Amino acid sequence: MTRSQTVAVYGAYGHTGRFVVAQLRAQGFTALPLGRDADRLAESFPDLAHRVASVDDPASLDRALRGAAAVINCAGPFALTAGPVIEAALRARIPYVDVAAEIEANVDTFAHFTDQARAAGTAVVPAMAFFGGLGDLLVTAAMGDWTSADEAHVAYGLSSWHPTGGTLVSGTVSRDRRDGRRVRYTGGRLAYHAADGELPTLDWDFPAPLGPRPVYGDFTMADVVTVPSHLPIPEVRTYMATGAARDLGTPGTPAPVAVDDQGRSAQTFTVDVLVRAGGEQRRIAAHGRDIYAISAPLAVEAVRRILDGRTLTTGVASAGQMFDAPDFLRALSADLSLEPRSA
Ligand SMILES: NC(=O)c1ccc[n+]([C@@H]2O[C@H](COP(=O)([O-])OP(=O)(O)OC[C@H]3O[C@@H](n4cnc5c(N)ncnc54)[C@H](OP(=O)(O)O)[C@@H]3O)[C@@H](O)[C@H]2O)c1
């Protein structure tokens, strides 16, 4: 499989960026690693042409994107990187995809770039990754022929969560932006409220092999931006397995360690989605390995479809709006197993 297109990856030598570069190469694209540190680019990708660019220097981004057919931004915190890289992609008139899990950064992408991206006829897809992207695809697929629903619930059954430095820094930036408040999506909007005590716990009925297990409710992830960006669902809730949430919150939890030849960790996940409308409910679940690694096939499949013209809209759109969700999910069968669940 040979594709002539060059796809730039900003933040290429980060943990997720490396998975994305490897996935692009495996899919026959020419990967163009970009980042702000020349030495780390050269060490990480000795056999690839690479370019140095800084989000503080628009001209460096313009030079870095020259000749690229698309850019995937893996450099977080996206509160700092998304705006400058999207602006450069729009100047270059190429599609932009990122893996942002930060709720407020994703809100900003929709708020600031919707008109410009539509006017440029260019695709901008934020949160095209495990959090925000996969949940949105699953909710959209579960909806089937429903055009609206009363509630959507996305439960994350992670076996563990060994966070990367980027995850931790991005979490801190998001918490600072919230000024210590918590956020949930209710009544058709993001609602900020005081962090009053522990998050609520409940038992979530995950499919086998996980089975019922405790989750934190109101563990709010980027799906609360992506799902309601295109589906009229006034209540969107996300949940996290308590063990994984504790890993994330415990100082000193180690970073992920590769245990297979693809560099994936031993972490497994089940994402279980339930939508309700008028007293009926529909469900679908997805199982896979390593939430960072799976973000690479998600982002690269998005780029492939945009470059092939297999999109449903232009401008800023989440995965579920930009793509045919069931077809997109089926295309990930090498990395993701799907389980329609009877309600
Ligand atoms: N939505 C999802 O499910 C999902 C999945 C995977 C990752 N992510 C997000 O992706 C981001 C990266 O995660 P990671 O696991 O790859 O972390 P990582 O291994 O720590 O890598 C972070 C990367 O971002 C770059 N970076 C950070 N700040 C930058 C800035 N201001 N300008 C240019 N480059 C900058 C870093 O370069 P330097 O070393 O030069 O700082 C590095 O290349 C995080 O925000 C994470 O939350 C989200």
The ligand as a MOL file (V3000), in Angstrom:
LIG
                    3D

  0  0  0     0  0            999 V3000
M  V30 BEGIN CTAB
M  V30 COUNTS 48 52 0 0 0
M  V30 BEGIN ATOM
M  V30 1 N -8.1280 12.1670 23.8900 0
M  V30 2 C -7.3780 11.1120 24.2170 0
M  V30 3 O -7.8730 10.0230 24.4520 0
M  V30 4 C -5.8850 11.2520 24.2470 0
M  V30 5 C -5.0910 10.1580 23.9560 0
M  V30 6 C -3.7060 10.3180 23.9810 0
M  V30 7 C -3.1550 11.5420 24.3170 0
M  V30 8 N -3.9850 12.5800 24.5930 0 CHG=1
M  V30 9 C -3.4450 13.9050 24.9210 0
M  V30 10 O -2.3540 14.1620 24.0710 0
M  V30 11 C -1.4010 14.9570 24.7480 0
M  V30 12 C -0.0430 14.3090 24.6380 0
M  V30 13 O -0.0760 13.1220 25.3570 0
M  V30 14 P 1.1970 12.1550 25.3830 0
M  V30 15 O 0.7260 10.9420 26.0500 0
M  V30 16 O 1.7800 12.0080 24.0430 0 CHG=-1
M  V30 17 O 2.1710 12.9850 26.3270 0
M  V30 18 P 3.7710 13.1080 26.3040 0
M  V30 19 O 4.3960 11.7870 26.0250 0
M  V30 20 O 4.1310 13.8030 27.5550 0
M  V30 21 O 4.0760 14.0400 25.0410 0
M  V30 22 C 3.6740 15.3750 24.9960 0
M  V30 23 C 4.1450 15.9500 23.6900 0
M  V30 24 O 3.6060 17.2800 23.5580 0
M  V30 25 C 4.6890 18.1750 23.2900 0
M  V30 26 N 4.3640 19.4990 23.8300 0
M  V30 27 C 3.8590 19.8010 25.0460 0
M  V30 28 N 3.6910 21.1310 25.1630 0
M  V30 29 C 4.1060 21.6750 23.9970 0
M  V30 30 C 4.1880 23.0040 23.5150 0
M  V30 31 N 3.8010 24.0450 24.2520 0
M  V30 32 N 4.6640 23.1960 22.2710 0
M  V30 33 C 5.0630 22.1440 21.5150 0
M  V30 34 N 5.0220 20.8720 21.9240 0
M  V30 35 C 4.5450 20.6360 23.1530 0
M  V30 36 C 5.8610 17.5380 23.9930 0
M  V30 37 O 7.0720 18.0790 23.5140 0
M  V30 38 P 8.2060 18.5840 24.5730 0
M  V30 39 O 8.7580 17.3150 25.1840 0
M  V30 40 O 9.1620 19.3380 23.7370 0
M  V30 41 O 7.4800 19.3990 25.6170 0
M  V30 42 C 5.6490 16.0750 23.5950 0
M  V30 43 O 6.0600 15.8410 22.2830 0
M  V30 44 C -1.9420 15.1320 26.1560 0
M  V30 45 O -2.6500 16.3380 26.2150 0
M  V30 46 C -2.9060 13.9790 26.3210 0
M  V30 47 O -3.9370 14.2390 27.2410 0
M  V30 48 C -5.3280 12.4640 24.5670 0
M  V30 END ATOM
M  V30 BEGIN BOND
M  V30 1 1 1 2
M  V30 2 2 2 3
M  V30 3 1 2 4
M  V30 4 1 4 5
M  V30 5 2 4 48
M  V30 6 2 5 6
M  V30 7 1 6 7
M  V30 8 2 7 8
M  V30 9 1 8 9
M  V30 10 1 8 48
M  V30 11 1 9 10
M  V30 12 1 9 46
M  V30 13 1 10 11
M  V30 14 1 11 12
M  V30 15 1 11 44
M  V30 16 1 12 13
M  V30 17 1 13 14
M  V30 18 2 14 15
M  V30 19 1 14 16
M  V30 20 1 14 17
M  V30 21 1 17 18
M  V30 22 2 18 19
M  V30 23 1 18 20
M  V30 24 1 18 21
M  V30 25 1 21 22
M  V30 26 1 22 23
M  V30 27 1 23 24
M  V30 28 1 23 42
M  V30 29 1 24 25
M  V30 30 1 25 26
M  V30 31 1 25 36
M  V30 32 1 26 27
M  V30 33 1 26 35
M  V30 34 2 27 28
M  V30 35 1 28 29
M  V30 36 1 29 30
M  V30 37 2 29 35
M  V30 38 1 30 31
M  V30 39 2 30 32
M  V30 40 1 32 33
M  V30 41 2 33 34
M  V30 42 1 34 35
M  V30 43 1 36 37
M  V30 44 1 36 42
M  V30 45 1 37 38
M  V30 46 2 38 39
M  V30 47 1 38 40
M  V30 48 1 38 41
M  V30 49 1 42 43
M  V30 50 1 44 45
M  V30 51 1 44 46
M  V30 52 1 46 47
M  V30 END BOND
M  V30 END CTAB
M  END
